[in-house]
Amino acid sequence: MGKLAYTQGVAQKLTSHLSTYHIEKVYAGHDKPFYLPGDTIWCKIYLLEGRTHRSFEGQPVVYADWIAPNGEKQQSFTLKIKNGSTPLDIQTQAEDSAGIYTLRVYSQYQRNFDQHFLFQKEIRLLGKDDITEKEQKAPGGFSVRFFPEGGYLVAGLESNIAFKAQNDLGENIVVNGILLNEANEKIGDLKTLHEGMGLFKFTPEKGKKYSAEIRYEGYRKRFALPEILPQGFSLNVNSRSGDQILIKLGTNLQAGLSGCTLIGHVRGQIFLARELEAGLPSLSVRKDLIPSGIVHFTLFDQGQRPVCERLVFNKNPAERVDLNLQVEKNVYGKREAIKLQLVPTLQDRIQASQLSVSVYYEGSTDLTVNESNILNYLWLQSDLRGRINNIQQYFETDNTTTNSLLDLLLMTHAWRRFRWQSVLSGQSPSIVYPPEEHLSVAGKVTKAGKEQPVKADVLLNVLSEEQFTALNVTTEADGLFYFKGFDFQDTTDILIQANIHQSKKKKKLKEDKVEPTGNKNVSIQILELNELDFIDSVSIPAQMHLDQTLQQYAYQVEQNRQLDSLNNPLWTIDLETVTVRSGLNRAQLREQTIKKQYREKGLFYFHSTNKFLTDDPLYAGFQNNNIFDLIKVVVPNTTRVRVNGEDKIIYGRFSSQVEAKIVLDGQMVPPNLLMNIDPDRIAVIDVLTGYYASLYTKSGVVISLVSRNPDEIDHRRPGIISFAHPGYYQAREFYSPDYDLAGTAEQKPDFRTVLYWNPDVRIAGTPENLSFFTGDQAGHYLILVEGITDAGIPFYKTERVIVED
């Protein structure tokens, strides 16, 4: 009874430990394996529950970073997950250098755990003249690490020992060598089998020491084998063939295995909790009763101590989705329609699923695709620390040879989402970043010019005609405030005001009112989470091909681009005379210029208001005698009128016309002084309406003038800040021409490298039919489909077609 309670207790502690927090996994699929500068990277982002791989309920938030080869973040995106996924497009620039870039996608909640488990993948931008690799250096040495099966070598117990050989650059190498005893006598041979990994059997003797002499490219080096325990346990697991996983246990203790416990789980889902009896050195478990993925076996001794661990991989035959990807034929002509039918089935039943479909140009030669996909990432890479080269090789076939190599991989990689010491002691991980389903704003109020926090009344206004929000909160003595629950679909202006808290004088918030009430004795600081460090070593490696093949591909695509540009004369420029260094388009450069003017004046910059640069070439040639002439010329829907001898600006059309108040550098200008404003001094004219205008006046419209003089005094209002909060990124829609439509089949060449991209295919009981057209580029094209069923089973399928001249 006591032993049974102990066995149940270990399982219950694991279940209880895992129930205190959940696991999130993010996966990003994209349309093709490599790109040229200027290409768009079309992506589909998944956020899944980490144990079952099912979609979360609700609409969580994830973040995506596009990181340059030097480790600097080039672009960031805030994304809203709906029904488990969201699309994303990353526009690279023609001026970007070739090299290995990184796509990192994560939720804030994932930051509570080891960064090695974030989705971080290398993506390659090709150069047309050269193929840039990471700088290669000559290795100065090598190392070999040994991994006894189960964790330890025990005297008198036969053990499988895996080993991993790498040079000083971290590259897998081929070695061979011999095993030696204390007398330097040879007792065995060893050699690598695959990707720097090898395996040998060994039975150590008590009190002896052993070593291995390893040979690599003419060098010899000796390594000591792990220490031998005089007493202990052994755990041997075989999942390489058959329909069962075979488990063999051993010990040299007099008490034997009686009273020990064996626990088996996959991603925390327990499928085995077995109390061992005397005379039970082996057992087996059916593979179709275990979820697919990394299987974690742990042996506990009679004192509730974990003494052996072993990881194996299970490919559950009952979770093998067969994606029937049908095309009408394998060879097509130019601008011909291709029709696809997609049918994901499991045990002959169509599975409700979501998936993405891409069709991209591979070149004149088939390229081997061995990179990560949704299946090998969710089932293997996401739960395994360390880089795995050519990961798809372990999933292309399901035979004894492939499974043996996969088993060797697991024996040489460490895997830890939790430690048994924490489980048994009831210690849960520290959750600093809670799950996030909405955008938020956090900040701190301090005394003006000091770091000393102060208790304050804080008013937040969302300045949006569509979703105006007015919220207030009183901070504690630490001055910290936190507003949450926002869902901005676009960049939105936020105004925050603060006053030192005085309970008797606290101003009552009125709905739909925005009045500047900030206190000059306080400062407001917006708090942001610390940037994630960029750790290059945790990235999924970029797909590897022969450089000559990639160079030919890059050259051909670049030639097609130049030919295509000749058919767009209105949009071409002489690249020898124009150099764009910022990577920004004209609208972005204009926005930067305006922001600079506002910074010089210490003025609020509102992202959503209509702003006009007075030196825009559009207004050249107008003679502005006074400020009224300037406003009339630059600002649409304005009229200059004279009432009782005073000039006024009327804004609006027909019945909605109202008198506009005029502000110069943040200060209201009396009517009698308006004629004194020199129109040539004005750099920007900003039109404020609605809530924005109410910051200055109760009138419905304010014309805000920003002068050119950089020496103006700082008119920033005390205790008030404004900023533009980025909303969720709205992905663009992929364009695919329809050559059956009249007027579509023009003479302009069609050299698209991606013929079709659809991130939002949904199958719910019936086959899905898709169609698209080929272009003018002959060669091999790959149809790439990956997705996941509603039950959390990932799948992946490719098919090739040829486009002939």
MOPETA-V352209 format. One record per residue. N is the residue number from 1. D_CENTER is the distance of its C-alpha to the mean C-alpha in whole Angstrom. Layout:
N|D_CENTER, N|D_CENTER
This chain:
1|49, 2|48, 3|46, 4|45, 5|43, 6|42, 7|40, 8|39, 9|38, 10|35, 11|34, 12|34, 13|32, 14|29, 15|29, 16|30, 17|27, 18|24, 19|25, 20|25, 21|21, 22|19, 23|16, 24|12, 25|10, 26|7, 27|7, 28|7, 29|10, 30|12, 31|15, 32|17, 33|16, 34|17, 35|18, 36|21, 37|20, 38|21, 39|19, 40|16, 41|13, 42|13, 43|10, 44|10, 45|8, 46|9, 47|10, 48|13, 49|15, 50|15, 51|19, 52|20, 53|17, 54|18, 55|16, 56|17, 57|20, 58|19, 59|16, 60|14, 61|11, 62|7, 63|6, 64|4, 65|6, 66|9, 67|11, 68|14, 69|16, 70|18, 71|15, 72|15, 73|12, 74|14, 75|12, 76|10, 77|9, 78|10, 79|10, 80|12, 81|12, 82|16, 83|17, 84|14, 85|12, 86|12, 87|12, 88|10, 89|12, 90|12, 91|15, 92|16, 93|20, 94|23, 95|24, 96|20, 97|22, 98|21, 99|19, 100|16, 101|13, 102|9, 103|6, 104|4, 105|1, 106|5, 107|8, 108|11, 109|13, 110|11, 111|12, 112|16, 113|15, 114|15, 115|12, 116|13, 117|11, 118|8, 119|6, 120|7, 121|9, 122|11, 123|13, 124|16, 125|18, 126|22, 127|25, 128|28, 129|30, 130|29, 131|26, 132|24, 133|23, 134|22, 135|26, 136|28, 137|30, 138|33, 139|32, 140|35, 141|35, 142|34, 143|33, 144|33, 145|32, 146|34, 147|32, 148|35, 149|35, 150|34, 151|34, 152|37, 153|40, 154|43, 155|47, 156|49, 157|46, 158|44, 159|41, 160|38, 161|36, 162|33, 163|33, 164|30, 165|31, 166|29, 167|30, 168|30, 169|27, 170|25, 171|26, 172|27, 173|31, 174|34, 175|37, 176|40, 177|42, 178|45, 179|45, 180|48, 181|50, 182|51, 183|54, 184|52, 185|53, 186|51, 187|50, 188|47, 189|45, 190|41, 191|39, 192|35, 193|34, 194|31, 195|28, 196|30, 197|30, 198|34, 199|36, 200|39, 201|42, 202|44, 203|46, 204|47, 205|50, 206|50, 207|51, 208|50, 209|47, 210|46, 211|44, 212|42, 213|43, 214|41, 215|41, 216|39, 217|40, 218|43, 219|42, 220|43, 221|42, 222|42, 223|40, 224|41, 225|40, 226|39, 227|41, 228|43, 229|44, 230|48, 231|47, 232|44, 233|42, 234|40, 235|38, 236|37, 237|35, 238|35, 239|33, 240|33, 241|36, 242|37, 243|36, 244|36, 245|35, 246|38, 247|38, 248|41, 249|42, 250|44, 251|46, 252|49, 253|49, 254|53, 255|51, 256|49, 257|46, 258|48, 259|46, 260|43, 261|39, 262|37, 263|33, 264|31, 265|28, 266|24, 267|21, 268|24, 269|26, 270|29, 271|32, 272|34, 273|36, 274|39, 275|42, 276|44, 277|48, 278|50, 279|51, 280|47, 281|45, 282|43, 283|42, 284|39, 285|36, 286|36, 287|32, 288|32, 289|33, 290|29, 291|26, 292|24, 293|22, 294|23, 295|26, 296|27, 297|31, 298|32, 299|36, 300|38, 301|41, 302|44, 303|43, 304|39, 305|38, 306|35, 307|37, 308|35, 309|32, 310|30, 311|27, 312|28, 313|26, 314|27, 315|27, 316|28, 317|31, 318|30, 319|27, 320|27, 321|26, 322|28, 323|26, 324|29, 325|28, 326|31, 327|32, 328|36, 329|37, 330|35, 331|36, 332|36, 333|38, 334|36, 335|35, 336|36, 337|34, 338|32, 339|32, 340|30, 341|30, 342|27, 343|29, 344|27, 345|29, 346|30, 347|33, 348|34, 349|33, 350|30, 351|27, 352|25, 353|22, 354|19, 355|18, 356|17, 357|19, 358|19, 359|23, 360|22, 361|25, 362|25, 363|29, 364|32, 365|31, 366|29, 367|26, 368|25, 369|22, 370|21, 371|17, 372|14, 373|14, 374|14, 375|17, 376|17, 377|13, 378|14, 379|18, 380|18, 381|15, 382|13, 383|16, 384|17, 385|17, 386|18, 387|17, 388|19, 389|20, 390|21, 391|19, 392|21, 393|24, 394|24, 395|24, 396|26, 397|29, 398|30, 399|33, 400|35, 401|34, 402|30, 403|30, 404|32, 405|29, 406|26, 407|29, 408|29, 409|26, 410|25, 411|28, 412|27, 413|24, 414|23, 415|21, 416|21, 417|20, 418|23, 419|26, 420|30, 421|31, 422|29, 423|29, 424|33, 425|34, 426|32, 427|29, 428|26, 429|23, 430|23, 431|20, 432|20, 433|17, 434|18, 435|16, 436|15, 437|16, 438|17, 439|17, 440|20, 441|22, 442|23, 443|26, 444|29, 445|33, 446|35, 447|38, 448|39, 449|38, 450|38, 451|35, 452|37, 453|35, 454|37, 455|38, 456|37, 457|37, 458|34, 459|33, 460|30, 461|31, 462|28, 463|30, 464|29, 465|32, 466|30, 467|29, 468|31, 469|30, 470|33, 471|32, 472|34, 473|33, 474|36, 475|34, 476|35, 477|37, 478|34, 479|33, 480|29, 481|28, 482|25, 483|25, 484|23, 485|22, 486|21, 487|20, 488|20, 489|19, 490|20, 491|21, 492|23, 493|26, 494|27, 495|30, 496|31, 497|34, 498|36, 499|39, 500|41, 501|41, 502|45, 503|45, 504|49, 505|47, 506|44, 507|43, 508|43, 509|40, 510|41, 511|39, 512|38, 513|39, 514|38, 515|40, 516|40, 517|41, 518|39, 519|41, 520|42, 521|42, 522|38, 523|35, 524|31, 525|28, 526|24, 527|22, 528|19, 529|16, 530|17, 531|14, 532|12, 533|14, 534|13, 535|14, 536|14, 537|16, 538|13, 539|11, 540|12, 541|15, 542|15, 543|18, 544|21, 545|24, 546|28, 547|28, 548|31, 549|29, 550|26, 551|28, 552|30, 553|27, 554|26, 555|30, 556|31, 557|28, 558|29, 559|32, 560|31, 561|30, 562|33, 563|35, 564|33, 565|33, 566|37, 567|37, 568|35, 569|38, 570|37, 571|34, 572|34, 573|35, 574|37, 575|34, 576|37, 577|38, 578|34, 579|32, 580|28, 581|27, 582|25, 583|22, 584|23, 585|25, 586|29, 587|27, 588|25, 589|28, 590|30, 591|28, 592|28, 593|31, 594|32, 595|30, 596|32, 597|35, 598|34, 599|33, 600|36, 601|38, 602|36, 603|35, 604|33, 605|30, 606|29, 607|27, 608|28, 609|32, 610|34, 611|34, 612|37, 613|37, 614|41, 615|41, 616|39, 617|42, 618|42, 619|44, 620|46, 621|50, 622|50, 623|53, 624|52, 625|55, 626|53, 627|50, 628|51, 629|51, 630|48, 631|46, 632|48, 633|47, 634|43, 635|42, 636|42, 637|45, 638|47, 639|50, 640|53, 641|56, 642|59, 643|60, 644|63, 645|63, 646|59, 647|56, 648|53, 649|50, 650|49, 651|46, 652|45, 653|47, 654|50, 655|50, 656|47, 657|48, 658|48, 659|49, 660|47, 661|47, 662|46, 663|44, 664|44, 665|42, 666|41, 667|45, 668|47, 669|50, 670|53, 671|54, 672|57, 673|55, 674|53, 675|55, 676|55, 677|51, 678|51, 679|49, 680|48, 681|46, 682|44, 683|40, 684|38, 685|39, 686|37, 687|38, 688|37, 689|38, 690|38, 691|36, 692|35, 693|39, 694|40, 695|39, 696|42, 697|44, 698|45, 699|46, 700|43, 701|42, 702|42, 703|42, 704|40, 705|42, 706|40, 707|42, 708|42, 709|44, 710|41, 711|44, 712|44, 713|44, 714|41, 715|41, 716|38, 717|39, 718|39, 719|37, 720|34, 721|31, 722|29, 723|26, 724|23, 725|20, 726|17, 727|17, 728|14, 729|13, 730|16, 731|15, 732|18, 733|20, 734|20, 735|24, 736|26, 737|30, 738|33, 739|36, 740|38, 741|38, 742|41, 743|40, 744|37, 745|38, 746|39, 747|40, 748|37, 749|35, 750|32, 751|30, 752|26, 753|24, 754|22, 755|25, 756|23, 757|19, 758|19, 759|16, 760|18, 761|21, 762|22, 763|25, 764|27, 765|31, 766|32, 767|31, 768|28, 769|30, 770|28, 771|30, 772|29, 773|31, 774|31, 775|32, 776|34, 777|32, 778|34, 779|32, 780|30, 781|27, 782|25, 783|24, 784|20, 785|20, 786|17, 787|17, 788|18, 789|21, 790|22, 791|23, 792|20, 793|21, 794|18, 795|20, 796|20, 797|23, 798|24, 799|27, 800|29, 801|31, 802|33, 803|34, 804|37, 805|39
